[in-house]
Every structure is written in structure tokens, then in C-alpha cells.
Amino acid sequence: MPELAILGGPKTRAQPYPAWPVWDQRDIDAVVEVVKSGRWGGYPYPGPRTAELARRFAERQGGGFAVPMANGTVTMEVALRAADIGWGDEVIVPAYTFQATASAPMAAGAIPVIVDVDPNTYCIDPKAAERAISPRTKAIIPVHLGHQMADMDAIMELAEKHNLIVIEDCAHAHGARWRGRGAGTIGHFGSFSLQSSKTLTCGEGGILLCRTPELAARAASIIDCGRPHSLGGGPEDPNGISVMGANYRLTELQAALALVGLERFPEQARQREEMADYMDEALSGIPGIRVLRRDPRHTTRSFYRYIFAIASDVLGVDHEVFCAALMAEGVDCWVGYEVMHRYSLFQPQKTKLPVPRAFPQYFEFEKMDLPEATRACEREAVWLDESVFRDGMRGVEDAAAAIRKIVRNADELREVARLWKKGSGA
């Protein structure tokens, strides 16, 4: 009788983990109130709930001037445009992130320059970033990935030395802190997603934190068709419209849902952080399992997914097989993003956007060497769903028990890989 559930053995966990998103009567009441008000959309911008969301979100993160908008991709494009970064400028991005981090610069007319990551955190490697700096480099987008934060001390030192704009991609880092400072408040901008899977969500949406009221006013103008704004107390342009804009506004319906989510957020974040510490301990010492190092400067871990690594040479399989076995045991997980230069969702050659056509040498992916990101994306990273950590100690213990069971039965796991390979015809 096989031990592993994927081969017919008993599952480690029978009941599902808690569902996401969480909702209750407060969400219904908030939406009904907006519907009855007759003010559903984003114009005039900001609506009362959108303005309240901006204020409360900036307070939650510990600073900055918040501009809510349509999603967490356009936030990065708007940040670049607000900083006057565009045609032919280079923007350094990590190889391990969602495709939006690299596509947003292209939408602004800039060139994404892809660099490798630190194997200890899977976040951007500051040394790799520095090697990529050229006279055309104008910005860097560090991504706080999974449950880790990028080395913001090194990033800000690099930015100051080379006069770079820093846009923190905080889609995974609502509530996280570095040396006590909120994610998104350290660089010039912080980009947050409110997409349905994120730990603060209203289905779709995004928030851009800006360092100054002037940057916030410019960002608000860009997303409101160029209309002048003075968000955060900054002066409006006395000459009226000063930027070319578009409609990237957040609606009042979305803002209402996000405001209710903010009420729940502190307790949910506390649960995740407490249980992440427990998971670190539970996974430590398991052969073939590597816990990503927590930097002591990362003082609050409020996170989207928890990532650990498997040693494929020890277990004899890659992370796809491992994740399939873990899912069969009843533990929600994922292999994570594809490495950027091989990402099925990032194919600049299939667009008529001007950047890849004008600068094709930046998109010669077959010539790129990104060993750390490639190893993480193609062999070793395992992403545990945040629901594991909202289920308390039982949720973590079940996940850890399933991981130990899989490692203990590595021979069966290799049989899974063999059958998988045979079934695919490889």
C-alpha cells in the first residue's frame, strides 16, 4: 500500500483550508450603501470612500500619500510617468516576479532590464542590480516577494549613489515592515495590488503610495484624464492640466469593499506572521527542505504566500512533482511564477508596443543568464497558500506533516515523477 496520497495512500488533511476572500454582512452593507448613494464609479475623483481609503491605507502603512487606482499594474506605470521616466529610459526589475513588474515600464515607454535574484530571499539581488546600471538607468523596481522583503538598505544606497527612482512592488507586502518602516514608504513610490487573491482585496484595484504630495498630485492627474489634483495637500498646477492622462480611477464600490477589508486586516496579518514563525521552526531540519532566510531588518512579516525551497538533487524530483504530491495530501500550494525571460505571460515579441521594436537588444532572452531565478522558478520554489496560516497551528502542523511525509517517502515521490514523465510522453 503506498504512503503518498497522490499514489492512493491516505491524505494528511481531509478538510479544506479557510476560503479567501473573507466576507460577511459588513461587505454587503457597504456595497448596498454605495448602490443606494447613486455614486458608484470613480468620477469625480476621488469619491468620498476612495478618499477615505487613501487616508486609512497610508496610515496603515505608516506614511506616504496614497492614490487608489484601477489595479496593481498600472500603479507602476503611473509611478514611472509621475517621475518623468519614459521613452528609452532603463528600469531595473528582478527576474522572479509577476510579468506586470516588467511590462509596466514598457507601457510607460521605458525598457525593463531584467536582473537575477538573491537565492536566500528570492528578491532582487542588489549586486546584480548595480552591475546592470548604465547611463540610461533611471529607476529600479524591487519586489517584495512571497513572505520576504528586498534588501531596502542596499537598494536605497544604490539609488542615492546613482540618482535612481525606487518603486517598491508591494503586491505581496501589505502591512510588512523593514526596520519598522512600512513597505512602500521607503522608496519614492510603493505599488500595491488589491486583486482578488491579495491579502487586502476588493476584487480588482491598486494603491500607489507616493513619497511627496507633489508626486501624489501628479499621479492623481495621470489616472484622472489629466485633470489637476492636489491630493495630500500639495498645490494644484495653476495652469490647469499639465499631464496627459487616462481613466485609471478606482470605483466607489471597490473602495467600499477595501475599507471593510482594512478592518479585518490587522488580525489576519497577525495570524499569518505568528504562524509563519511556527512554520520556519517546523520545516527546519527536514532533509531536502530549505527555509528562506529571514533578514532581521524585516521586522514585520505580513505576507501573501510563504515560500520555501526543495533540494531537487536530494529528493530526486523538481518542485512540480513535489507540489502535486503536496496538493494531493490536502495542502494548498503552487510552484510560483516562471522566470521572466521564459515567462509565458511576458512575450514582448508578440506585441506592437514600440519599446521591444525600437530596442530589440534588450529582449534577446536566449542570451540571458539568470541562474538563481531560473533554479528557483524551474526546480525548487514551493509557495504555500496564505490560508494555511489563517488556520492556526493546526493548519501549519498539517502542512508540515504532509511535507515530512513526502520527504520520508522520496522513493514513492520519484515513482510519481517517473509515471508523470511516462504519461507526458517525454
C-alpha positions, 0 to 999 in steps of 0.5 A: 500500500503506498504512503503518498496520497497522490499514489492512493495512500491516505491524505494528511488533511481531509478538510479544506483550508479557510476560503479567501476572500473573507466576507460577511454582512459588513461587505454587503452593507457597504456595497448596498450603501454605495448602490443606494448613494447613486455614486458608484464609479470613480468620477469625480475623483476621488469619491468620498470612500476612495478618499477615505481609503487613501487616508486609512491605507497610508496610515496603515502603512505608516506614511506616504500619500496614497492614490487608489487606482484601477489595479496593481499594474498600472500603479507602476506605470503611473509611478514611472510617468509621475517621475518623468521616466519614459521613452528609452529610459532603463528600469531595473526589475528582478527576474522572479516576479509577476510579468506586470513588474516588467511590462509596466515600464514598457507601457510607460515607454521605458525598457525593463532590464531584467536582473537575477535574484538573491537565492536566500530571499528570492528578491532582487539581488542588489549586486546584480542590480548595480552591475546592470546600471548604465547611463540610461538607468533611471529607476529600479523596481524591487519586489517584495516577494512571497513572505520576504522583503528586498534588501531596502538598505542596499537598494536605497544606497544604490539609488542615492549613489546613482540618482535612481527612482525606487518603486517598491512592488508591494503586491505581496507586502501589505502591512510588512515592515523593514526596520519598522518602516512600512513597505512602500514608504521607503522608496519614492513610490510603493505599488500595491495590488488589491486583486482578488487573491491579495491579502487586502482585496476588493476584487480588482484595484491598486494603491500607489503610495507616493513619497511627496504630495507633489508626486501624489498630485501628479499621479492623481492627474495621470489616472484622472484624464489629466485633470489637476489634483492636489491630493495630500495637500500639495498645490494644484498646477495653476495652469490647469492640466499639465499631464496627459492622462487616462481613466485609471480611477478606482470605483466607489464600490471597490473602495467600499469593499477595501475599507471593510477589508482594512478592518479585518486586516490587522488580525489576519496579518497577525495570524499569518506572521505568528504562524509563519514563525511556527512554520520556519521552526517546523520545516527546519531540519527536514532533509531536502527542505530549505527555509528562506532566510529571514533578514532581521531588518524585516521586522514585520512579516505580513505576507501573501504566500510563504515560500520555501525551497526543495533540494531537487538533487536530494529528493530526486524530483523538481518542485512540480512533482513535489507540489502535486504530491503536496496538493494531493495530501490536502495542502494548498500550494503552487510552484510560483511564477516562471522566470521572466525571460521564459515567462509565458505571460511576458512575450514582448515579441508578440506585441506592437508596443514600440519599446521591444521594436525600437530596442530589440537588444534588450529582449534577446532572452536566449542570451540571458543568464539568470541562474538563481531565478531560473533554479528557483522558478524551474526546480525548487520554489514551493509557495504555500497558500496564505490560508494555511496560516489563517488556520492556526497551528493546526493548519501549519502542523498539517502542512508540515506533516504532509511535507515530512511525509513526502520527504520520508517517502522520496522513493514513492515521490520519484515513482510519481515523477517517473509515471508523470514523465511516462504519461507526458510522453517525454 
